[in-house]
Amino acid sequence: MWRGRGRGRSTPGLPGDLFAIEQALSRVLEIVDWREDPNSLYVVGRFHPFILRPFTRLQETLDPFGYDYHVQRNGDWIVLRLWEEKEKGKSHPWALHLFLFLLTVLSTLYAGALQEGADPFRHPSQLLRGIPFSFTLMTILTIHEFGHYYASSRRHIQVTLPYFIPAPSLLGTFGAFIRMKSPISDRRTLLEVGVAGPLFGFAVALPALAAGLALSRVSPPTGSPGLNLGSSLLLLLLSRLIIGPLPPDWDLVLHPMAFAGWIGTLITALNLLPIGQLDGGHVAYALWGRKQHLIARWTFFALILMGFFWQGWLFWAFLSLLLGLRHPPLLDDWTPLDPPRRAVGLLAFLIFILCFIPVPFQLRSP
């Protein structure tokens, strides 16, 4: 049953003064009625016509109360359901994030030491030889995730701390991610959250790659089997500026800092693929709305074709299907980006082009 509003009442399972909630919501909504049940509060109304970016304003209004919420839109009218956060009052699992971070530091130290020809398994003290690689790569990953965390907090999006993923591999890690716990309402917010990670990470990976190239060396061909790293446009430009043209058939042996910067640019490119809920999917949806699914579909077919040259792209094509090509719709799909933010979104895809590596790894036969 729909009930009238009154001062000082509260709903069981929904702490707080309903009058305070009403006062806050009335600045954004023209409330026509609401209903209470044992665990939720339903509010029916429509946005005031003078409100700009109404769903973002609604989110900012509800954030101090600490509620989860769901919005159902029907033309100009909305039904807003509020309920208490399940995790409210519970301690944050700091230990898990810290454990994964330290484990990833250890795995990247091990990978860096192996790249230097050390054997840290037999001689643990040689693990320290992996510090240049580990420190550089962990800094890039951390700053990337901090970018997402900062933009989300600035826009009142609730997110977790980063989950770092250790890996017993040449890279020592599969990267990191954060999980969003509240919805993104409009394209401006989506762009800022999606683009912040790649831009922040690239801002660290670029000088790391440049500094590492200055410390790298050029070596004559040895004829021994090994692993060749692919080149991006960015790597070609920087190596030409810093090292100069290479003699025919000579190899550029990357310093660990340069290798970490190379990985950082590769991670930036992978994250900017315009697919689903990858960072690039967020940016593409913010720029072009529901046309994003067409871009994602063509990207998927491109990954299949590139899989003939490097099989890792077939894995990414499968992963994109698993995660979904289409970005979910927003509450506010119709408010376009302003020109400065559109320029930032296009800048992100320019960075994608500069960082993209068609064949990241290739075995070199003797």
TACOR-V997166 format. One record per residue. RES is the residue in one letter. PHI is phi in radians with two decimals (NA if undefined). OMEGA is omega as a letter, one per 30 degrees, with the letter a starting at -180 (* if undefined). D_CENTER is the distance of its C-alpha to the mean C-alpha in Angstrom with 2 decimals. Layout:
res->RES phi->PHI omega->OMEGA d_center->D_CENTER
res->RES phi->PHI omega->OMEGA d_center->D_CENTER
This chain:
res->M phi->NA omega->l d_center->43.00
res->W phi->-1.35 omega->a d_center->41.70
res->R phi->-2.06 omega->l d_center->42.76
res->G phi->-1.30 omega->a d_center->43.50
res->R phi->-1.66 omega->a d_center->41.63
res->G phi->-2.75 omega->a d_center->43.15
res->R phi->-1.35 omega->l d_center->42.71
res->G phi->1.45 omega->l d_center->41.97
res->R phi->-1.57 omega->l d_center->41.22
res->S phi->-2.45 omega->a d_center->38.29
res->T phi->-1.69 omega->l d_center->37.01
res->P phi->-0.99 omega->a d_center->37.20
res->G phi->1.41 omega->l d_center->33.76
res->L phi->-2.27 omega->a d_center->32.41
res->P phi->-1.17 omega->l d_center->33.28
res->G phi->1.98 omega->a d_center->34.20
res->D phi->-1.54 omega->a d_center->36.68
res->L phi->-1.11 omega->l d_center->36.39
res->F phi->-1.14 omega->l d_center->38.14
res->A phi->-1.13 omega->l d_center->35.39
res->I phi->-1.12 omega->a d_center->32.78
res->E phi->-1.07 omega->a d_center->35.05
res->Q phi->-1.06 omega->a d_center->35.55
res->A phi->-1.21 omega->a d_center->31.85
res->L phi->-1.18 omega->a d_center->31.13
res->S phi->-1.16 omega->l d_center->34.25
res->R phi->-1.30 omega->a d_center->32.76
res->V phi->-1.95 omega->a d_center->30.25
res->L phi->-2.01 omega->l d_center->32.14
res->E phi->-1.57 omega->a d_center->35.71
res->I phi->-1.45 omega->l d_center->36.21
res->V phi->-1.79 omega->l d_center->38.95
res->D phi->-3.03 omega->l d_center->38.88
res->W phi->-2.66 omega->a d_center->37.09
res->R phi->-2.40 omega->l d_center->37.67
res->E phi->-1.99 omega->l d_center->37.27
res->D phi->-2.24 omega->a d_center->37.19
res->P phi->-1.02 omega->a d_center->37.14
res->N phi->-2.20 omega->a d_center->33.37
res->S phi->-2.48 omega->l d_center->31.97
res->L phi->-2.21 omega->l d_center->32.74
res->Y phi->-1.90 omega->l d_center->32.70
res->V phi->-2.13 omega->l d_center->32.97
res->V phi->-1.97 omega->l d_center->34.13
res->G phi->-3.11 omega->l d_center->34.06
res->R phi->-2.50 omega->a d_center->32.80
res->F phi->-1.22 omega->l d_center->31.04
res->H phi->-1.09 omega->a d_center->33.35
res->P phi->-1.12 omega->a d_center->33.72
res->F phi->-1.54 omega->a d_center->33.09
res->I phi->-1.40 omega->l d_center->29.57
res->L phi->-1.59 omega->a d_center->26.81
res->R phi->0.85 omega->a d_center->23.36
res->P phi->-1.08 omega->a d_center->25.01
res->F phi->-1.21 omega->l d_center->22.22
res->T phi->-1.17 omega->l d_center->20.24
res->R phi->-1.08 omega->l d_center->23.61
res->L phi->-1.10 omega->l d_center->24.19
res->Q phi->-1.10 omega->l d_center->20.98
res->E phi->-1.13 omega->l d_center->21.90
res->T phi->-1.21 omega->a d_center->25.43
res->L phi->-1.42 omega->a d_center->24.60
res->D phi->-0.96 omega->a d_center->22.17
res->P phi->-1.12 omega->a d_center->25.11
res->F phi->-1.42 omega->l d_center->26.86
res->G phi->1.29 omega->l d_center->24.19
res->Y phi->-1.82 omega->l d_center->24.49
res->D phi->-1.43 omega->l d_center->22.38
res->Y phi->-2.66 omega->l d_center->23.33
res->H phi->-2.38 omega->a d_center->23.51
res->V phi->-2.04 omega->l d_center->24.71
res->Q phi->-1.95 omega->a d_center->26.94
res->R phi->-1.84 omega->l d_center->27.92
res->N phi->-2.41 omega->a d_center->31.31
res->G phi->1.15 omega->l d_center->32.17
res->D phi->-1.44 omega->a d_center->32.52
res->W phi->-1.70 omega->l d_center->32.73
res->I phi->-2.28 omega->l d_center->30.11
res->V phi->-2.01 omega->a d_center->30.52
res->L phi->-1.87 omega->l d_center->28.39
res->R phi->-1.90 omega->l d_center->28.35
res->L phi->-2.02 omega->l d_center->27.64
res->W phi->-2.62 omega->a d_center->27.72
res->E phi->-1.23 omega->l d_center->27.23
res->E phi->-1.04 omega->l d_center->23.98
res->K phi->-1.16 omega->a d_center->24.58
res->E phi->-1.61 omega->a d_center->22.87
res->K phi->-1.17 omega->l d_center->24.69
res->G phi->1.54 omega->l d_center->26.99
res->K phi->-1.52 omega->l d_center->25.55
res->S phi->-1.25 omega->l d_center->24.50
res->H phi->-1.31 omega->a d_center->20.86
res->P phi->-1.31 omega->l d_center->20.47
res->W phi->-1.01 omega->a d_center->20.06
res->A phi->-1.05 omega->a d_center->21.98
res->L phi->-1.14 omega->l d_center->19.57
res->H phi->-1.10 omega->a d_center->16.59
res->L phi->-1.15 omega->l d_center->19.16
res->F phi->-1.08 omega->l d_center->20.71
res->L phi->-1.14 omega->l d_center->17.63
res->F phi->-1.11 omega->a d_center->16.86
res->L phi->-1.14 omega->l d_center->20.53
res->L phi->-1.15 omega->l d_center->20.77
res->T phi->-1.25 omega->l d_center->17.98
res->V phi->-1.02 omega->a d_center->19.88
res->L phi->-1.12 omega->a d_center->22.98
res->S phi->-1.19 omega->l d_center->21.71
res->T phi->-1.31 omega->l d_center->20.46
res->L phi->-1.06 omega->a d_center->23.80
res->Y phi->-1.12 omega->l d_center->25.62
res->A phi->-1.10 omega->l d_center->23.92
res->G phi->-1.13 omega->l d_center->24.68
res->A phi->-1.15 omega->l d_center->28.23
res->L phi->-1.07 omega->l d_center->28.84
res->Q phi->-1.11 omega->l d_center->27.86
res->E phi->-1.56 omega->l d_center->30.54
res->G phi->1.45 omega->l d_center->33.11
res->A phi->-1.46 omega->l d_center->33.33
res->D phi->-2.21 omega->a d_center->33.98
res->P phi->-1.19 omega->l d_center->32.34
res->F phi->-1.21 omega->l d_center->33.35
res->R phi->-1.50 omega->a d_center->37.00
res->H phi->-2.19 omega->a d_center->36.68
res->P phi->-0.97 omega->a d_center->33.99
res->S phi->-1.11 omega->l d_center->34.72
res->Q phi->-1.28 omega->l d_center->33.37
res->L phi->-1.03 omega->a d_center->29.86
res->L phi->-1.13 omega->l d_center->29.87
res->R phi->-1.22 omega->l d_center->29.93
res->G phi->-1.55 omega->a d_center->26.27
res->I phi->-1.06 omega->a d_center->25.32
res->P phi->-1.00 omega->l d_center->24.57
res->F phi->-1.19 omega->a d_center->22.10
res->S phi->-1.09 omega->a d_center->20.53
res->F phi->-1.07 omega->a d_center->20.35
res->T phi->-1.14 omega->a d_center->18.79
res->L phi->-1.17 omega->a d_center->16.08
res->M phi->-1.14 omega->l d_center->15.28
res->T phi->-1.14 omega->l d_center->15.24
res->I phi->-1.07 omega->a d_center->12.71
res->L phi->-1.10 omega->a d_center->10.29
res->T phi->-1.15 omega->l d_center->11.25
res->I phi->-1.16 omega->l d_center->10.99
res->H phi->-1.00 omega->a d_center->7.44
res->E phi->-1.21 omega->l d_center->6.62
res->F phi->-1.09 omega->l d_center->9.55
res->G phi->-1.01 omega->l d_center->8.38
res->H phi->-1.09 omega->a d_center->6.07
res->Y phi->-1.13 omega->a d_center->9.16
res->Y phi->-1.13 omega->a d_center->11.61
res->A phi->-1.12 omega->l d_center->10.73
res->S phi->-1.14 omega->l d_center->10.71
res->S phi->-1.11 omega->a d_center->13.93
res->R phi->-1.12 omega->a d_center->15.41
res->R phi->-1.79 omega->l d_center->15.18
res->H phi->1.06 omega->l d_center->16.45
res->I phi->-1.70 omega->a d_center->13.55
res->Q phi->-1.41 omega->a d_center->14.14
res->V phi->-2.35 omega->l d_center->11.44
res->T phi->-1.49 omega->l d_center->12.21
res->L phi->-1.22 omega->a d_center->12.22
res->P phi->-1.14 omega->l d_center->10.06
res->Y phi->-1.79 omega->l d_center->11.55
res->F phi->-1.51 omega->a d_center->12.44
res->I phi->-2.05 omega->l d_center->13.99
res->P phi->-1.27 omega->a d_center->17.30
res->A phi->-2.66 omega->l d_center->19.02
res->P phi->-1.35 omega->a d_center->22.64
res->S phi->-2.52 omega->l d_center->22.07
res->L phi->-1.05 omega->a d_center->22.56
res->L phi->-1.55 omega->l d_center->19.04
res->G phi->1.45 omega->a d_center->19.29
res->T phi->-2.82 omega->l d_center->15.79
res->F phi->-1.80 omega->l d_center->13.41
res->G phi->1.70 omega->a d_center->10.39
res->A phi->-2.71 omega->l d_center->8.58
res->F phi->-2.69 omega->l d_center->6.42
res->I phi->-2.11 omega->a d_center->7.22
res->R phi->-1.95 omega->l d_center->9.25
res->M phi->-1.46 omega->a d_center->10.25
res->K phi->-1.96 omega->l d_center->14.04
res->S phi->-2.46 omega->a d_center->15.16
res->P phi->-1.29 omega->l d_center->14.97
res->I phi->-1.73 omega->a d_center->13.76
res->S phi->-1.59 omega->a d_center->17.09
res->D phi->-2.44 omega->a d_center->17.13
res->R phi->-1.23 omega->l d_center->15.76
res->R phi->-1.14 omega->l d_center->15.78
res->T phi->-1.11 omega->a d_center->13.58
res->L phi->-1.04 omega->l d_center->11.16
res->L phi->-1.10 omega->a d_center->11.15
res->E phi->-1.09 omega->l d_center->10.84
res->V phi->-1.23 omega->a d_center->7.84
res->G phi->-1.23 omega->a d_center->6.04
res->V phi->-1.51 omega->a d_center->7.78
res->A phi->-1.09 omega->a d_center->7.88
res->G phi->-1.06 omega->l d_center->5.39
res->P phi->-1.03 omega->a d_center->7.13
res->L phi->-1.18 omega->l d_center->10.28
res->F phi->-1.11 omega->a d_center->10.55
res->G phi->-1.12 omega->l d_center->10.05
res->F phi->-1.13 omega->l d_center->12.41
res->A phi->-1.10 omega->l d_center->14.78
res->V phi->-1.67 omega->a d_center->15.38
res->A phi->-1.14 omega->a d_center->15.41
res->L phi->-1.09 omega->l d_center->17.94
res->P phi->-1.17 omega->l d_center->20.62
res->A phi->-1.12 omega->l d_center->20.18
res->L phi->-1.13 omega->a d_center->20.90
res->A phi->-1.12 omega->l d_center->23.76
res->A phi->-1.13 omega->l d_center->25.28
res->G phi->-1.16 omega->l d_center->25.07
res->L phi->-1.12 omega->l d_center->26.80
res->A phi->-1.12 omega->l d_center->29.56
res->L phi->-1.66 omega->a d_center->30.12
res->S phi->-1.39 omega->a d_center->30.07
res->R phi->-2.30 omega->l d_center->33.32
res->V phi->-1.81 omega->a d_center->34.92
res->S phi->-2.24 omega->l d_center->36.86
res->P phi->-1.17 omega->a d_center->39.51
res->P phi->-1.09 omega->a d_center->38.92
res->T phi->-1.72 omega->a d_center->39.84
res->G phi->1.39 omega->a d_center->40.20
res->S phi->-1.56 omega->l d_center->38.54
res->P phi->-1.16 omega->a d_center->35.82
res->G phi->-3.05 omega->a d_center->32.26
res->L phi->-2.15 omega->l d_center->28.71
res->N phi->-1.63 omega->l d_center->27.90
res->L phi->-1.63 omega->l d_center->24.47
res->G phi->-1.28 omega->a d_center->23.63
res->S phi->-1.94 omega->l d_center->23.44
res->S phi->-1.77 omega->l d_center->21.14
res->L phi->-1.02 omega->a d_center->22.67
res->L phi->-1.11 omega->a d_center->21.21
res->L phi->-1.13 omega->l d_center->22.84
res->L phi->-1.07 omega->a d_center->26.06
res->L phi->-1.14 omega->a d_center->26.29
res->L phi->-1.15 omega->a d_center->25.66
res->S phi->-1.15 omega->l d_center->28.02
res->R phi->-1.18 omega->a d_center->30.65
res->L phi->-1.27 omega->a d_center->30.48
res->I phi->-1.60 omega->a d_center->30.45
res->I phi->-1.80 omega->a d_center->32.45
res->G phi->1.66 omega->a d_center->34.28
res->P phi->-1.10 omega->l d_center->35.43
res->L phi->-1.52 omega->l d_center->35.72
res->P phi->-1.07 omega->a d_center->39.11
res->P phi->-0.97 omega->l d_center->39.39
res->D phi->1.20 omega->l d_center->37.97
res->W phi->-1.44 omega->a d_center->36.91
res->D phi->-1.89 omega->l d_center->33.63
res->L phi->-1.71 omega->a d_center->31.05
res->V phi->-1.65 omega->a d_center->30.35
res->L phi->-1.28 omega->l d_center->27.07
res->H phi->-1.16 omega->a d_center->27.14
res->P phi->-0.91 omega->l d_center->24.66
res->M phi->-1.15 omega->l d_center->22.80
res->A phi->-1.17 omega->l d_center->22.66
res->F phi->-1.10 omega->l d_center->21.52
res->A phi->-1.10 omega->l d_center->18.61
res->G phi->-1.13 omega->l d_center->17.79
res->W phi->-1.07 omega->l d_center->18.24
res->I phi->-1.09 omega->l d_center->15.77
res->G phi->-1.04 omega->l d_center->13.22
res->T phi->-1.24 omega->l d_center->13.91
res->L phi->-1.12 omega->l d_center->13.84
res->I phi->-1.09 omega->l d_center->10.36
res->T phi->-1.05 omega->a d_center->9.37
res->A phi->-1.13 omega->a d_center->11.54
res->L phi->-1.10 omega->l d_center->10.44
res->N phi->-1.18 omega->a d_center->6.79
res->L phi->-1.60 omega->l d_center->8.81
res->L phi->-1.03 omega->a d_center->11.23
res->P phi->-1.38 omega->a d_center->12.14
res->I phi->-2.14 omega->l d_center->12.24
res->G phi->0.81 omega->a d_center->11.85
res->Q phi->-1.84 omega->l d_center->8.66
res->L phi->-1.16 omega->l d_center->6.51
res->D phi->-0.97 omega->l d_center->4.96
res->G phi->-1.15 omega->l d_center->8.64
res->G phi->-1.14 omega->l d_center->10.03
res->H phi->-1.04 omega->a d_center->9.03
res->V phi->-1.15 omega->a d_center->10.58
res->A phi->-1.10 omega->l d_center->13.43
res->Y phi->-1.19 omega->l d_center->14.30
res->A phi->-1.10 omega->a d_center->14.41
res->L phi->-1.38 omega->a d_center->16.68
res->W phi->-2.12 omega->l d_center->18.83
res->G phi->1.10 omega->a d_center->18.61
res->R phi->-1.29 omega->l d_center->19.96
res->K phi->-1.22 omega->l d_center->20.75
res->Q phi->-0.97 omega->a d_center->17.20
res->H phi->-1.17 omega->l d_center->18.62
res->L phi->-1.21 omega->l d_center->21.20
res->I phi->-1.11 omega->l d_center->18.81
res->A phi->-1.11 omega->a d_center->16.87
res->R phi->-1.14 omega->l d_center->20.33
res->W phi->-1.15 omega->l d_center->21.48
res->T phi->-1.13 omega->l d_center->18.41
res->F phi->-1.05 omega->l d_center->19.26
res->F phi->-1.12 omega->l d_center->22.86
res->A phi->-1.13 omega->l d_center->21.97
res->L phi->-1.10 omega->l d_center->20.16
res->I phi->-1.07 omega->a d_center->23.37
res->L phi->-1.12 omega->a d_center->25.55
res->M phi->-1.20 omega->l d_center->23.70
res->G phi->-1.10 omega->l d_center->24.09
res->F phi->-1.26 omega->a d_center->27.74
res->F phi->-1.76 omega->l d_center->26.96
res->W phi->-2.56 omega->a d_center->24.28
res->Q phi->-1.16 omega->l d_center->24.03
res->G phi->-1.04 omega->l d_center->20.47
res->W phi->-1.21 omega->l d_center->19.52
res->L phi->-1.16 omega->l d_center->21.47
res->F phi->-1.10 omega->l d_center->19.25
res->W phi->-1.18 omega->l d_center->16.16
res->A phi->-1.14 omega->l d_center->18.37
res->F phi->-1.12 omega->l d_center->19.30
res->L phi->-1.11 omega->l d_center->15.81
res->S phi->-1.15 omega->l d_center->14.92
res->L phi->-1.16 omega->a d_center->18.14
res->L phi->-1.13 omega->a d_center->17.43
res->L phi->-1.42 omega->a d_center->14.14
res->G phi->1.80 omega->l d_center->15.79
res->L phi->-1.33 omega->a d_center->15.97
res->R phi->-1.53 omega->l d_center->16.43
res->H phi->-1.38 omega->l d_center->14.03
res->P phi->-1.15 omega->a d_center->15.80
res->P phi->-1.19 omega->l d_center->17.89
res->L phi->-1.74 omega->l d_center->17.56
res->L phi->-1.11 omega->l d_center->20.46
res->D phi->-2.01 omega->a d_center->21.13
res->D phi->-1.64 omega->a d_center->20.80
res->W phi->-1.73 omega->a d_center->23.61
res->T phi->-1.40 omega->a d_center->22.84
res->P phi->-1.32 omega->l d_center->21.81
res->L phi->-1.32 omega->l d_center->19.81
res->D phi->-1.37 omega->a d_center->22.08
res->P phi->-0.96 omega->l d_center->22.78
res->P phi->-1.07 omega->l d_center->20.93
res->R phi->-1.24 omega->l d_center->17.56
res->R phi->-1.08 omega->l d_center->18.41
res->A phi->-1.13 omega->l d_center->19.10
res->V phi->-1.12 omega->l d_center->15.74
res->G phi->-1.08 omega->l d_center->14.16
res->L phi->-1.17 omega->l d_center->16.78
res->L phi->-1.06 omega->l d_center->16.17
res->A phi->-1.06 omega->l d_center->12.61
res->F phi->-1.33 omega->l d_center->14.44
res->L phi->-1.14 omega->l d_center->17.15
res->I phi->-1.09 omega->l d_center->14.90
res->F phi->-1.02 omega->a d_center->13.86
res->I phi->-1.11 omega->a d_center->17.64
res->L phi->-1.16 omega->a d_center->18.47
res->C phi->-1.64 omega->a d_center->16.16
res->F phi->-1.17 omega->a d_center->16.80
res->I phi->-2.11 omega->a d_center->19.25
res->P phi->-1.03 omega->l d_center->21.45
res->V phi->-2.24 omega->a d_center->22.87
res->P phi->-1.09 omega->a d_center->20.82
res->F phi->-2.29 omega->l d_center->23.52
res->Q phi->-2.60 omega->l d_center->27.20
res->L phi->-1.27 omega->l d_center->30.09
res->R phi->-1.78 omega->a d_center->32.99
res->S phi->-1.45 omega->a d_center->36.37
res->P phi->-1.17 omega->* d_center->39.39
